[in-house]
Structures are given as C-alpha cells and as structure tokens.
Amino acid sequence: MGTNLDDEESGKPYIEGLIVREFSALASNWRSSETAQAYLERHGVPVIGDIDTRALVRHLREVGALRGILSTDDTPADQLIAEARALPTMAGLELAGRVTTAKKYEWTKGSIELTAPIAHAAVASKGNGVPAGAGSLGTRSFASERSAQVKKGALAPEERRHRVVAYDFGIKQNILRLLVDYGCDVTVVPARTSAEDILAHKPNGVFLSNGPGDPEPVTYAVANIKKLLGRVPIFGICLGHQLCGLALGGKTFKLKFGHHGSNHPVKNLRTQKVEITAQNHGFCVDPESLPSSDVEVTHVNLNDHTNEGMRHRSLPLFSVQYHPEASPGPHDARYLFDDFIAMMKDAAR
Amino acid sequence: MPKRTDIKKILIIGSGPIVIGQACEFDYSGTQACKALRSEGYEVILVNSNPATIMTDPEIADRTYIEPLAKEYLEAIIAAERPDALLPTVGGQTGLNLAVELAEAGILEKYGVKLIGASLRAIKIAEDRLLFKDACRRIGLEVPASAVVNEIPEAIKLADELGYPVVIRPSFTLGGTGGSIAYNREEFADSIARALDASPVRQALIEESVIGWKEFELEVMRDHRDNFVVICSIENVDPMGIHTGDSITVAPAQTLTDKEYQRMRDAAAAIIREVGVETGGSNIQFGIDPETGRMVVIEMNPRVSRSSALASKATGFPIAKIAAKLAVGMTLDEIPNDITRKTPSCFEPSIDYVVAKIPKFQFEKFPGSETTLTTQMKSVGEVMAIGRTFQESLCKAIRSLEPSTAWRAPAEVTTALLREKLHVPGPDRIHWLFEALERGMSRDEVCSLTKIDPWFIRQMEDMVALDRRVAASSLRGISRELLLESKRSGASDEELAKLWNVKSASVRARRHELGVIPVFKRVDTCAAEFESFTPYLYSTYEEEDESGAMDRPKVVILGSGPSRIGQGIEFDYCCCHAALALKEDGYETVMINCNPETVSTDYDTSDRLYFEPLTLEDVLAVLEREKPQGVIVQFGGQTPLNLALELKRNHAKIIGTDPESIDLAEDRRRFGALLAELNIPQPRGGTALAPQEAVATAAEIGLPVLVRPSYVLGGRAMVIAYDLKTVEEYVAQAAQIGSGTDPKRPILIDQFLEDATEVDVDALADGEDVVIGGIMEHIEEAGIHSGDSSCVLPSVSLKPEVLARIRDYTVRLARALHVVGLMNVQYAIQHDTVYVLEVNPRASRTIPYVSKATGVPLAKVAARLMTGRKLKDLHLPVVDMNGVKELAVHDFYAVKSPVFPFNKFRGVDTILGPEMRSTGEVMGISSTFGLAFAKAQLAAGQRLPLSGVVFISVNDHDKRHVAAIAKDLAAVGLKITATRGTAAALTRAGVEIEAVYKVNEGRPNIVDLIKTGKVNLVINTPLGRESFYDEKSIRRAAVRYNVPCITTLSAASAAARGIRAMAGHAPDVAALQDLHRRKSTAAT
C-alpha cells in the first residue's frame, strides 16, 4: 500500500528498525505517494525480512520484552548479544524529553477526507415504485462526519472554541487532528513547560499526550500535573495517563511484554460496554496504589485485567491507558473526546 | 449479562438440501448453534430435511425432525413441541425465509414463539435491498445508485437512464439466483425478465454498475449490550461483478491502509445498529473505487453465512457458536475464547498468516451452460488454504482443488485469446493469469483486463520469476537456499518436478536430503500473543514448529476436500463420525481437510486439525509429524482413495479394507474375474482405448451399452448409447480431454440393463462377520445415476427371493474383498436376475441416510471395526434375514430424493442419466411409501399438487404403463392434459383427457400453459433425439416456473401414490428420537 503524508503520525518514524515476515515492494493504493521502502530509506530505518516473526513473538511472550540488535554484517552472534545486553533497559529512562517539540506551536489541521466528493447522476428518482431517497446519493464520507459537521458550522460558534494546550511527550498527530475536529484551538507545548506557563495561556483544558518509555523518571511532568490538578480540566492518554496516576499518588510498573496492537478489549466500568482499542505501552498504573477516595477506576483490560482508565472523583481529570485517537486502530473510544469537551464546558460554567 | 431464563425450548431451522449457494457451511453453523445452546441448558428442537448433516444426528439436538422445510410442516412441529423461541439466523437463507414466513403467517404469535437473534424488522431491512439502501443513506453511507422495479418496460426506461452496464438483482433469492449484468439494452431486457421470474415477489433491483471495483467483506458480531467486534476482513481478489462465492478471496484484507479499513469498520458498526441486528453475526459487503477510494455499501446478511464459516475457519473464532449464545442474552465479554481459554470472546482476532479461498466449479457436468462468472453464484464448493504469505496460501489453495486433470493452456494461445480469458472471467481465470504473466504480458495490461489489484498481480509476477530461476537450476544442482525460497512461496513438489521434468518422489527425496521440510504453526485467534490450547494447524516453511505432536495412540482421518457433485457433505459426515467414534474409544483423532464449509474442519470435531491440501506431499508431511497408528482413507470419498496406494507405498499404516482390495474392486478385469469365481452375475462388459475398438466391443456386448471412463466420481462423463455412432463419438471426445488414453485407465463399456430396478446396499464388515446396513430400492430405473435417483428404505417391491440373493451376494463380496469397515454394492435386477453393477469397499453417499433411517451410525461402527473391534462385540440391533445379519428396520418408510441445480444453469436439459448432477438430497419419512415420497419431493422443492392440471407426455415404451398412473391422478380430482400421441393412448385406456399443442404445433402450446401457471405437474419421459428440442423446452419451462417435473415413469408412479396418500391428509411429523424408539420390525 505504500505510505502517504496524510497518514503520518509524527514528523518522522521513531522506530529504530523493522522486522517483517514479508516486505511488500509494491505500493498499490489511490492515496499512496511513496513505497514503504522509499519512505523507510529516506528516514534511515533498516528493515529485515523473511523472519519467522511468529516464533519471535512466541519467544517474547515467554521471556518478556527484550533488548535487541539488528545487524546486516557478519559480526559474530556472541558479540552482538553482548552489545544488546549492554543497551540500557527502558525502565528508568526519561525518553519524553528527547522526543518532545523544541518550541510551542499552534495546530490547525483536522481529519482528512478519504474520498474526494464526486458528482453522481441521480437515477431513479423519476421512476415509479421508487421511494424517495433512492437514487439520491450522499457524497460525504462517513468516517469524517464529525469533522464535516464542524467545518460546516453545524456546531454553534460558542461551542466551537475550546482553548486546549497539549503537552507533547511524543504526541501522535491524530490526537491533534481530532481535537481540531471537535472544535478546539490547539497549542502544543514542550514537555518541560511549567504549569504557570500553561495557565498563562488561559486554557479551557490541558491535554497530556502519549509518549515513550517509563513514566517514573518524567518527574517534572508529574510535578506540573499536581499543580494543574483542579485548576483546569485535564485529559491524558497513555504516558499522559501514567503521569496522572503518579500525580494522583499512585505507582506504575513494567509489564512483561506490554500491550501492543489494535485489538485490545477494554471494558468501560461505568457503562459495562466493551470497546476494542489500540494500545502500545510497556508500563502500567497499579490501580491498587491509587487513593480510592479520590480516584475511580473507569476502564479495565479484559485480557489481563490491568488498569486502562481512571477519573478523579471531584476534580476535572480523566485519563486512559489506550489510544482513543487510534490511527492505527478502531475508533470505538472516540467518545472520550466528547467527554473532554463536556468536561471543559462544565468547568466554564 | 446472564442468559435468558424466560425461554427454555428453542427451535432451530436448518438450511435443507445442499444447493449452489447454500452448502455444508450451514451444517457447520447449525451444529455449533445446537451444541452451544444445549451446553447452556436449553432444550433444542431442530428441523432440517437433509439427512446427510451432522446436525440431524439424534445426539446433536434434543428433538430432531427430518421433515420438509415447508410452512405447514413447521407449524405441525411447533404445535407438537411448543418451543419458546425460534433462532432463524443459523439456517442460511432458507431458514431465514421460512422464519419470516412463519412470523408473517401469524404462526409464531399463535403459538407464542419469540424470534431471537434477529427481529422480523431487522431481517426485513437487511434482506430488502431498498429498505437496506435507505437505512444506509440515513446514516450517511453511500450505496450504488439504483431503483427497484416490478415491470419490464419501466425497468428498461430506468436502465437507459442509469447507463450500461447495469446490474440486475432479483429480490429474495439464494446465492444471487437470477442475478446478472447487462451491457446493453437487449441483454438487459432478457435479464430483467428472468430476474423478475426468479424473485418470489416478482421484484428486482437495477443498480449502477460497480463492476471492477475492489470488493471487501467484514464479518461482524454484536451483542445486546451493543458490544461490536469485527471477526475478520475478507478481500476479494476478483473484483466486483463476480459473486463473492465465485471469487478468489483472501483474509485478512491485503490492500487497505488502516484509515480505509477503519472507515469500513465504522460503517459496519453503524449499519448493524441501524438495521437493528441486536445479537449475532452479520456479513457486510463493500465496494471501493480503486481510482478515488469512494466506498459504497453493497449488501448485508443478518445471519451466519458462507463467509462467516470461512471467517471462523480463517481466524479460529467460532461465529455461529458465539452467535447462538448471544441470541439467548449472553454478552461477548462473558464468553471465554476457546482457544486461549484465559481471554474473552470480546476481541478482534489478529492473523499472522494469510488465508486464501478458491471456489470449485463443475461446469463440465452441465454441458451447454454459460461459464462466464457473474453476480449469480455457480461454484459447487470451495477450498481454503493457510500460508504465512499470500503466495504460499494461494499455491496451497490451488493444489487443494485437486483437479482431475492438470490445467493446460490450449495448443495455440493467441494474444486475443489471452486477453479474452483475462477480461471475461471464467472458472479457470487464475491459470490464465499465470499463463499471461509467463508469456510476458505486462502487469498494467493484466490489471486493466482483469481489474485485479496490482498488488496481487505483482505477487504472481514474483512467483513466475521465482519459477524461472528454479527451472534454470536442476534437481541435483539446486541450492538449499533456492529450494527453500521456492517452497516458502508455496511451490509443490509436483510443480518443481514438472519444471525439472523429474518424478515428484525425486523432488521429495532431494528436499529431505537438503533438510527442507515444513513446520506446523497454529491458528490461535491472537497471532501468538497468548498460549493456545487447540491444535489447529497449518504447514509452512519456517523455523519453529508448534504442532506439539504427542506420542499417543492416534488415528489420522483424511477428509474429502472441496464439495463437488458426487462427493459432498455425505463424506464429511462419515469423516466426522470416524473422529467422534475413535475419540470415544480413547484415540487421539487427527483430521486433515481443506474445505472450510465443513463440520470436519471445526477445531472441535477432532483432537487435532490440520487445515491442509489433500495431496500426497501435504498428507505425508502430517503423517511424518504425527506418526499415527492408523490412517483412515475410506471415508472421504475418492479424494483420499486416490492417495491410498501411494500412501501405503510410503509406509503409511492404512487401517480398514486394504487399499489393494479397493483397487481390485475398481479394476474391471480383476473384479470381473472375482465375480466369475464367486459365480455372481454382472452385466457383460469390456474396455477400449480407441474409438474403433470401442465400437467392436459394444457390438459384441449388444446394445444398449453404458460407456464411461475408469475411476469415476459421481459417474462423471458417462453415457448410455443406443447406437454404435454414439459410442464412437464418446470415445473420441474422451480422448480429446485426455481420458481413456492411459492403458491403465481405459474407457469402460457395459451392457445396459433396460427397465431394471436398481438397488443400493450398504454393509459393515470386520473381516469375518458381515452386517447389512440397508437394502435401498431405487425409484428411478437403472441407468439413472444412483446419486440422482430417489430411493426408499425398506424396499417396496423386491421379491423375497431377490432380497435373499442380494443378501447372499453382499456377504460373499464383503468376505472375498476382505472388507473391514464399509462396503457399498449397486445391483440391478432385471427379470428377477440380480446383477452386480459396482462394488465400492468404502463409505458411500447413502451412509448418512441409512444411519438416520435405521438409527445406527454406520460410519461410527465402521471406524471402530477399522481399529480392530468386532461386529459381535458392538451389539448392533440386527435381525436374521435368510441367515444373514441385517440392521432392523422400523415401521416407517424413509425416502431419499435428490436436489438439482438446474435453475443455476440456463439452457441445460434437466433429463436424468448416468451422469450425476444433483448437489444434495433430502429425506421424507412417513408410515406409507406414498407419503414418504411426497414429503421427500416437497422437501426437494417439488410440491406435488392435490388439485389442478397434470401434463403427461411419455415415450411409446412408457405409454403402456402410464394409463394406470393417469387414472390414479384423475381419481384424486386432477385434470389430465397431454400432447397428441400420449392423449390418444390415454383416451384409448379410458382416461378423460384434454389434448394440448406441442411447441411446434400451434399456440397456446404446452410451454405457454406452463408459463401462465396453468400446469401444476409435468410428467415427461424422454422420447429420443427427434423431439429433443420440444421436450427440453418443456422441462426448462417447468424448472423456470417452478412446476414439479418428473422425467421417469417409475417416479411418476410413486408421485401418484404420494398424491393419493396426501389428499385429505394433515402434515404428519415425527422426531427421529421417537422414530428410532418405535418397534423395530424385520425387513420384508
């Protein structure tokens, strides 16, 4: 299928290598602008193919996440293993600071349309036995209904404007696109931006982004969240969720091999409904460590029953471990953006 | 949420006989549903007219009715059983339509039966194309522009506006029957007329063509708490315009980005909610314009389907089982995933392999039929294969089709021919694709001709290029790396052997020498994320093997591969029974099969399932891994038997009847010698390799003769010749397709016994003792293929001395062939002489029918005999008949009747002959033969009339006997009409009659009467070549206008008995469980 600029989630790929069973050389898609190979070459990402990836997954499932090394030269295996062992583990590394934006910026782009509107010859409306509606073709793409609504001004002007400041700990661009779709003016700020600087923006809400690695070393963010708590509505995703957990007095721990993929069932304990979610995290909030008087656990993973979401019982803060913005992944949890808007509206009253 | 407690008894309607578009996938889904509901404590009442199903085994449901799937019979069952609920979504279109009929007739309300799984409203919206389109538009989804029409002139006007090509889809038909594509007004006028006729409500949809667009399907599930999951995405390699059942498909979708896939997923969720399918599975199809990405919704099935069976097998997620549990109020998150045990069913399977499905076509059975693939499904079965890459799974699927002869391009392939074969899709387009690529046609040209996505074509190009590299090497010269690369892309030993012009055994040996052997990986729903507890396996060339083969006493059962005419669900039934019996006896059972529709490929059926092609290479690979104590080859029909000798040569331990015995029975010369030795008569016969030789042989035998190839399946390419010219032509034709030229497999020529009664016997033997399972009397005379004949158990007209002789011959044959397991013998009785036509020391098509009629599961018993158990220890309910042990019959008649696919093949004559053409069968049970026959006919879709007009036209030979039948029919109040000759004969015999014109005599003629609904039954026996056209048009009209049509006098006689018995008789229904308990009586 190749790649295209619309589907990019960050300025560049952050993976250091790609391991596949089969690498497709051909790009065949109406939106494709580049082959996968050209894209990865352009960004200097090495790929190794023809690997028994299933065996690799089974191995990781047994022994847990490992440090690894890709080599295309004939360095002896022993030496490579030694090099891999010498690599630092994720635990204790402060990575958010390395991937965050250097400067704050405004984000204005919403979701893209997958199909350009096409004019169709309406057929049938004249014939007998054809009920109204048959033959009149809508051209709006379903997936972007919400953004189309917003663009067309279907929402009242006073509802449209929410000033959101988003902390970038390694933010995925689809979060920003969705915030725009939902009528937010978005300012993205570096990870180390102080609570005071945030509040100086007079935001209606603060967003805490996803990001790589262990939340514990990101102490500056935890301190800022503590200061912001109760003063402005807060919504966190993934690393943002873990940082909220720490700020609320909880603890985090490392999972054996993490959650990675787009098919994790998460139960919303308030509605008892299950949503299929995209996940990518190696660390997790320990719900037992959270002060239950202040914090309500709202979501749980049905595969391993780990924590997936929480909210503060009295203050405007909620967060989820998974990726409601998906991309890639199912859109089942988009309602959380509605919840964020509602929380900001509440706070404004 | 806990399951419902307000319902206790649930009625499930099966899908009836196997027909094109509705095959054994509904036995799979129905069986799963029955088991799932019973495991939750519900009482299940099952109705299905098809005895060859596992679901109608008396152990599967609490109450099992093998009765016609007709409203009055369902009402009688509902009245007798008083179920609380009806689950309409697991019995295909038939089950769903019948449920709607029952609901609309007020029958469900009358008896307080609730519909569960899908409401009437949801079914209506999903099934009515117009309501469905409106529903889609309401939620902002696009559908192809369209209009619904009821009249031809209006339709033509709208089609002109729409612009051609136009798609035509009749409303409420199975597998797209009557659907087509019209490229101009002339074609359209013809097609729309047919479509309106095909629709039970005389309604059709005409639609903007999206031919050539990409086609996708999503298999989705929803529970009543509105949890929604996609089980599987399926991409059609063949683009829109070819019915998905006739398309090569792959799972998961290969050419969508996440954004495009999620858009489709969102649409599916919105659709299932808007349509209102509250619980269960649905299948939703989408089309995508490859140029712009515009997505349109094509259709939805609010029930489990052929695709959901495929999706279940492709992912390991049992859709029908879960759907049944959701229907009684459970939610996805409270049902555990069987495979991982620790995680819930509320998730979306991830797949770390590629699945390919290829349909199986049998146009050769229907000469004269249109072989172009369209929106009407024409395939009779399908295969599925699993590989780690698209290339590997495609190759495995292609060899799973096990063509009787390898595909070969014609001697001269012009560019024009190549272009046509790519542009006009036929059953063998995949071969033409490779042919074109081998001849260097560019990818762009191939894509523009076929509209197949370039990604797939590129994959095939790579395969062709790799083959070239391999061909440039040699058996001895090839490196391990190149051989491995070739095997990893799916090449079989046989293909490599062809490239190097060596024997495939040599490739195999070389492969082992180089250590290139497959490993087995698991299908686990989760791409290895969690541990799996169900050994559902496929082979691939990778590093790690996960088979976890254990050193336990085990038996491998070879399945029957893709469903086809002559080798269908009956054989899968037998394989399942072998697995069940041996599991009960403590063996570990291992199944190998490649048919995704079947119960045998349910991971629940055997202890271990290998989803693999049934070729020597693939089967040996499994045997080498598993090292079983025994291999069963006699249950899966011809497919495993064709492998038997080679397997034995490769040291497989085949249990049961020795393959040499099976071979002997197939070998005319040796078998003839055996019969002579046993002093058992058989029709005179001979063999020939060339036309002149055949003519001489036929003359020597005496006409008429039966001519056919050796090693036949379902009587392929047989003919009855009344003159020597036909014999000569046949042999010449056979030679052209490469049949009969192999000295080891010549053309067979036999004396044809005219007017003989044919009898089928199934027997069990353990090497010493023999038990006769059933003596079935055919209703049609000898000469009609046994699979196409109706038959009755017990027999109704055979004399005691004839029966005694049949028993004696059967026992002696079983002993002489050292049968261990099952044996089927076909006899013909002419003037009280019993001739042996054929002996098959293996499972036959009639095993499930005999098992249902007698209450003894013959295949299970046979499987036990194969493992060394003895008949005397198994305590079967036998009676002594003329000193021979025979299963006791009950005080009812069981009639088996075939079902034909003539409505799918335009222009094909419906006359029966030695070539088998039925796709499925039904059973009618009643206390009299007449009623049992009438019920079987009704179940097969032929509703015998109790009033109205019967048209009779018979040949001179039959004129002597037809008067009695006409009198019987007239006595019930039916009016008789006939063409001149028959009318004169009947008038002479004193039957009151109204004469009617033949087609060429004037108007209105008989065809006009049929078309205008003025004829309710046609009795038409073939007159011979001269009036062939006339008769064919009568029979075609009968098929098209759904008028029962009987083409043999003996069937007409049975029908007359049935009509007499039915007149003034309320529908009689009985559960199998009660029938089998009733007093057993001795066969007469």
Interface residues (C-beta under 8 A of the other chain):
Chain A: M1 N4 D6 D7 R21 E22 S24 A25 L26 S28 N29 W30 R31 D50 D52 T53 R54 A55 V57 R58 R61 I112 L114 T115 A116 I118 H120 A121 A122 V123 A124 K126 G127 N128 G129 V130 P131 G133 A134 G135 S136 L137 G138 T139 R140 S141 F142 A143 E145 G261 S262 N263 H264 P265 K267 Q272 K273 V274 I276 L302 N303 A326 S327 P328 G329 P330 H331 D332
Chain B: L130 K133 D134 R137 I139 G140 L141 E142 V143 A145 S146 A147 V148 V149 N150 E154 K157 L158 E161 L162 G163 E208 R225 D226 N227 F228 V229 V230 T255 L256 T257 D258 K259 E260 Q262 R263 R265 D266 A267 A270 D289 P290 E291 T292 G293 R294 M295 L332 D333 K342 T343 P344 C346 F347 E348 P349 S350 D352 R388 T389 D453 P454 W455 R458 R488 K521 A527 A528 E529 F530 E531 E542 E543 E544 E546
